[in-house]
């Protein structure tokens, strides 16, 4: 028998996968990992979502979260699988909307995403910024 907290976490993982599919992929690509959150068949210690290329997602739906512990859990689980993905914790509280979830990752990982974003928008991240239109 599952606990209400486990059900809440499982539902958040499904809702998060749906949100990413609708707002990032435009089709059903990612999904909740089978038996995430304590399963023991093949996926134990894995990411909470599968098929999120480049990201190792740890989903947390709690009122209070120790962000450092959650990131460390994601890194530990990722390390067990020897993956080259970016560990990220996505979390929200009760009564918050999905789009107000928080994403937590290490600064070194954020820098990689930000550099890629700057380059995709025509900026040179290491060679200066273009003038702003104020």
N, C-alpha and C positions, 0 to 999 in steps of 0.2 A: 504494500500500500504506500502511495506517495504522500508526501506532506504538502500542505498548501504553499509553502515557500518553494518547494521543488516544482510544483505546477506553475507557479508564477514565473520562475526562472525559465522553465521550458517554453511557456507561452511567449515570453519576451524574445527568446531565441527565434521562434517561428515568426513573430511580428517583425523582428529586425531583418530576417532573411527576406521577407515579403517587401519590406520598405526598400532594401537595397536592390532587389529585383526590379521594382517599379521605378526607382529614381536613379539607378546607376546603369543597370544592364538592359532594361527595357524588355526583359523576358525572364523566364524562370531559369536562373543559373545557379545561384547559391541556395543552400538549404541548411536547416539545423542538422548537425552531425548526429547520426544514430547513437543513442545512449550517451549523449554528452551529459556532463554533470554527474558522473559517477558510474558510468557504464563499464563493462569489463570485456566486451567482445570486440577486439580489434581497434576500437576508437578510443580506448581509455587513455586519458592524458592528452587527447587531441584538442584541436580548436573547437569552439562551440558551433561555428559555422563552417561548412565545407564549400569549396569552389569559389573562394574569395581570393583570387590570384594575387599574390604578393603580400597578403595580410594574414596574420594568425590572430583571429578574433576571439577574445574572451568577453562574453556578454554577461553583464551583472545588472540585475534589477533589484536594488536594495535601497533603503532609506539612507543608510550610512555605509560608506565604503572607504576602506583603507586603500587608497589608490596605489601606493607603493607595493603593498602586498599583492594586489590584483595584477599589476604589471609583472611583478616577480613570478607569480603563478603562470602567467602567459609565457614568459621567457623560459621558465623551467620546463613546461610542457612542450614548447617548441624545441628546446634543446634535446629532449628525449627522442624526438623524431628526426633530429639533425636537418631541420628545414632552413632554407634561406628566405624566410618571410619576415615581415615587420610585425612584431607583437604589438597589439593594440587592444585596449580595454574600452568597450562601449557600454555605457551605463545610463540608467535613468531611474528616477524615483516614481513612486505612485503619483497618479494624477498629473504627471508631466506628459506632454505629447512626444511622439517618437522623434520628431525633428528637433526637439530640445534635449535629446540625449547628449551626453558628453563623451568625447573621444579622448582617451589618454594614451600618450606614447612618449617615449624618451625624446629629448631635444635633438639628439643626433639623428634620430629617425625622422623627426619633423623637418629638419634641415634638408634631408634628401627629397621629401615631398615638395617642400617650398622651392627648392632649386628647380625641380622639374616643372613646377607651375610657372615660375618666372620665365624659364626658357620657352615654354609653350605659348607664352604671351609676349614674346619678342624682347624680353629683357635679358641682359647678361648678368647672372647672379654674382659673378666674381669680377666683372669688369665695370661695374657702376650701373646706376639706374637711369632710365630715360627721364627727361624733364617731365614734371607733373603738369597737367592742365588744370590749374586752380582758377 
